[in-house]
Amino acid sequence: MLEYLPQHIRDGLDAARKSELKRKSRLRVRVGGTELPVLRLWEGGLALDADQMPQLRGLVDLYDGARHVCHCLIVLSTVENGELICEFKRATPASETAALDFWKDENAPVGYLPRH
């Protein structure tokens, strides 16, 4: 149906669709010092606006508003219908604390009493 419309109308409809997706989404990808809105997110990847970023590869940070959600390693990005489709190899959840390098006993005492 859209193929019968003039090109400038199709371009306008695509721009309106992208702006609506950007407005609705709280998800952002941070690459270096640049933040880009995420149009769609699924289990193995995400979609960005291809006009803002023509190609993306490497480690990026995914945010939901101000909350750091995960680190994603993007290994493949292709442009389809004005969207940059990025597939990631891994998505590691972000943590507020450093990973422990020892085994923590669940029956260990919570604290010690002073000697007097």
Secondary structure, DSSP 8 states (H G I E B T S, - for coil): -GGGS-HHHHHHHHHHHHHHHHHH--EEEEETTEEEEEEEEETTEEEEETTT-S---EEEEEEETTEEEEEEEEEEEEEETTEEEEEEEEEEE--SS---SS---TTS-S------
